[in-house]
């Protein structure tokens, strides 16, 4: 096996990612607003040990541009 194969095996096969949290999605003028917190844990299953605990705040606004629908000419 190559070094890359060993690295991928250690990262993907031995570790598990757990995501939890809550997000709020609201309609605002011109788009959406997303807010909340996501908790993430990377756990080494072989050693039964947490490698990384992260709390990620989320505050995003997604804007949607004007939608133009062309209509056929009525005669």
DRENNU-726094 format. One line per field, with one value per residue: residue in three letters; x, y, z of N, C-alpha, C in turn. Coordinates in steps of 0.05 Angstrom, whole numbers, plus 5000, padded with zeros to 4 digits. Layout:
<recs>
residu: [ALA / ...]
nx: [X / ...]
ny: [Y / ...]
nz: [Z / ...]
cax: [X / ...]
cay: [Y / ...]
caz: [Z / ...]
cx: [X / ...]
cy: [Y / ...]
cz: [Z / ...]
</recs>
This chain:
<recs>
residu: [UNK / UNK / UNK / UNK / UNK / UNK / UNK / UNK / UNK / UNK / UNK / UNK / UNK / UNK / UNK / UNK / UNK / UNK / UNK / UNK / UNK / UNK / UNK / UNK / UNK / UNK / UNK / UNK / UNK / UNK / UNK / UNK / UNK / UNK / UNK / UNK / UNK / UNK / UNK / UNK / UNK / UNK / UNK / UNK / UNK / UNK / UNK / UNK / UNK / UNK / UNK / UNK / UNK / UNK / UNK / UNK / UNK / UNK / UNK / UNK / UNK / UNK / UNK / UNK / UNK / UNK / UNK / UNK / UNK / UNK / UNK / UNK / UNK / UNK / UNK]
nx: [5017 / 5007 / 5030 / 4989 / 4944 / 4946 / 4939 / 4887 / 4858 / 4866 / 4841 / 4788 / 4766 / 4775 / 4755 / 4698 / 4647 / 4606 / 4550 / 4511 / 4459 / 4423 / 4386 / 4358 / 4313 / 4292 / 4246 / 4263 / 4262 / 4276 / 4304 / 4333 / 4346 / 4392 / 4407 / 4441 / 4471 / 4522 / 4546 / 4604 / 4638 / 4697 / 4713 / 4759 / 4751 / 4779 / 4815 / 4778 / 4768 / 4758 / 4778 / 4771 / 4732 / 4683 / 4649 / 4607 / 4586 / 4530 / 4511 / 4479 / 4459 / 4420 / 4413 / 4364 / 4360 / 4323 / 4270 / 4257 / 4206 / 4195 / 4141 / 4098 / 4082 / 4020 / 3968]
ny: [4976 / 5046 / 5109 / 5146 / 5113 / 5090 / 5136 / 5153 / 5109 / 5112 / 5161 / 5157 / 5105 / 5092 / 5134 / 5171 / 5218 / 5260 / 5299 / 5350 / 5396 / 5458 / 5493 / 5553 / 5573 / 5627 / 5666 / 5725 / 5793 / 5789 / 5740 / 5686 / 5674 / 5642 / 5615 / 5594 / 5539 / 5490 / 5429 / 5391 / 5329 / 5292 / 5226 / 5176 / 5111 / 5064 / 5075 / 5092 / 5147 / 5217 / 5261 / 5313 / 5367 / 5412 / 5474 / 5507 / 5568 / 5591 / 5639 / 5663 / 5696 / 5688 / 5714 / 5725 / 5738 / 5782 / 5753 / 5744 / 5735 / 5722 / 5742 / 5721 / 5761 / 5791 / 5794]
nz: [5000 / 4988 / 5016 / 5012 / 5009 / 5061 / 5092 / 5076 / 5093 / 5149 / 5160 / 5140 / 5148 / 5202 / 5231 / 5256 / 5243 / 5279 / 5276 / 5303 / 5325 / 5316 / 5267 / 5243 / 5195 / 5159 / 5122 / 5089 / 5065 / 4999 / 5001 / 5040 / 5110 / 5150 / 5212 / 5271 / 5309 / 5299 / 5322 / 5321 / 5322 / 5316 / 5318 / 5337 / 5323 / 5333 / 5375 / 5410 / 5423 / 5426 / 5375 / 5357 / 5375 / 5356 / 5356 / 5315 / 5295 / 5257 / 5212 / 5162 / 5101 / 5046 / 4984 / 4934 / 4867 / 4821 / 4785 / 4719 / 4675 / 4610 / 4570 / 4517 / 4459 / 4457 / 4409]
cax: [5000 / 5022 / 5026 / 4963 / 4924 / 4946 / 4927 / 4858 / 4847 / 4866 / 4822 / 4761 / 4756 / 4777 / 4743 / 4670 / 4639 / 4580 / 4540 / 4485 / 4455 / 4398 / 4387 / 4333 / 4312 / 4271 / 4243 / 4267 / 4258 / 4297 / 4319 / 4331 / 4365 / 4398 / 4422 / 4441 / 4497 / 4526 / 4567 / 4616 / 4658 / 4711 / 4720 / 4775 / 4737 / 4798 / 4825 / 4755 / 4776 / 4750 / 4801 / 4764 / 4705 / 4681 / 4623 / 4607 / 4562 / 4521 / 4495 / 4481 / 4436 / 4421 / 4396 / 4354 / 4356 / 4298 / 4264 / 4243 / 4193 / 4186 / 4115 / 4095 / 4067 / 3991 / 3958]
cay: [5000 / 5071 / 5127 / 5158 / 5093 / 5088 / 5161 / 5152 / 5088 / 5122 / 5183 / 5150 / 5080 / 5091 / 5157 / 5176 / 5245 / 5264 / 5326 / 5356 / 5424 / 5468 / 5516 / 5567 / 5583 / 5647 / 5681 / 5754 / 5807 / 5784 / 5715 / 5670 / 5678 / 5618 / 5621 / 5572 / 5528 / 5462 / 5417 / 5369 / 5313 / 5271 / 5205 / 5153 / 5087 / 5044 / 5082 / 5100 / 5173 / 5241 / 5275 / 5341 / 5377 / 5439 / 5486 / 5525 / 5586 / 5595 / 5663 / 5667 / 5707 / 5681 / 5732 / 5714 / 5761 / 5785 / 5732 / 5757 / 5715 / 5735 / 5734 / 5725 / 5785 / 5785 / 5810]
caz: [5000 / 4987 / 5038 / 5008 / 5017 / 5090 / 5103 / 5072 / 5111 / 5176 / 5163 / 5133 / 5159 / 5231 / 5245 / 5252 / 5247 / 5290 / 5273 / 5316 / 5328 / 5307 / 5249 / 5238 / 5167 / 5158 / 5097 / 5093 / 5040 / 4979 / 5004 / 5064 / 5131 / 5164 / 5236 / 5290 / 5317 / 5292 / 5338 / 5305 / 5336 / 5300 / 5338 / 5329 / 5332 / 5341 / 5401 / 5425 / 5434 / 5410 / 5364 / 5352 / 5382 / 5345 / 5356 / 5292 / 5293 / 5230 / 5207 / 5133 / 5087 / 5018 / 4968 / 4908 / 4848 / 4808 / 4765 / 4696 / 4659 / 4586 / 4560 / 4488 / 4451 / 4452 / 4387]
cx: [5018 / 5015 / 4998 / 4941 / 4922 / 4933 / 4897 / 4845 / 4845 / 4845 / 4793 / 4751 / 4756 / 4761 / 4713 / 4665 / 4611 / 4572 / 4513 / 4483 / 4427 / 4402 / 4359 / 4334 / 4287 / 4270 / 4246 / 4263 / 4281 / 4312 / 4312 / 4352 / 4368 / 4415 / 4420 / 4469 / 4498 / 4550 / 4577 / 4637 / 4670 / 4721 / 4736 / 4762 / 4755 / 4809 / 4803 / 4760 / 4767 / 4776 / 4796 / 4736 / 4703 / 4652 / 4623 / 4582 / 4556 / 4504 / 4498 / 4456 / 4440 / 4402 / 4388 / 4348 / 4329 / 4294 / 4247 / 4232 / 4183 / 4159 / 4113 / 4078 / 4039 / 3981 / 3929]
cy: [5025 / 5088 / 5140 / 5139 / 5091 / 5113 / 5161 / 5132 / 5098 / 5144 / 5174 / 5126 / 5079 / 5112 / 5159 / 5205 / 5246 / 5293 / 5329 / 5387 / 5432 / 5492 / 5527 / 5579 / 5602 / 5660 / 5711 / 5767 / 5802 / 5758 / 5700 / 5678 / 5652 / 5624 / 5597 / 5563 / 5499 / 5452 / 5393 / 5355 / 5293 / 5251 / 5183 / 5128 / 5066 / 5049 / 5091 / 5127 / 5195 / 5255 / 5305 / 5346 / 5406 / 5448 / 5509 / 5542 / 5590 / 5620 / 5671 / 5679 / 5700 / 5699 / 5719 / 5738 / 5761 / 5763 / 5746 / 5734 / 5729 / 5724 / 5738 / 5749 / 5777 / 5804 / 5808]
cz: [5000 / 5012 / 5036 / 5017 / 5048 / 5103 / 5100 / 5090 / 5140 / 5180 / 5160 / 5148 / 5189 / 5245 / 5237 / 5258 / 5257 / 5288 / 5288 / 5318 / 5318 / 5289 / 5246 / 5210 / 5167 / 5131 / 5103 / 5065 / 5021 / 4983 / 5029 / 5084 / 5146 / 5188 / 5254 / 5297 / 5309 / 5310 / 5323 / 5323 / 5317 / 5321 / 5325 / 5340 / 5343 / 5369 / 5420 / 5439 / 5415 / 5401 / 5363 / 5359 / 5372 / 5348 / 5335 / 5292 / 5263 / 5229 / 5178 / 5122 / 5057 / 5003 / 4942 / 4890 / 4836 / 4787 / 4744 / 4679 / 4633 / 4577 / 4530 / 4482 / 4444 / 4430 / 4385]
</recs>
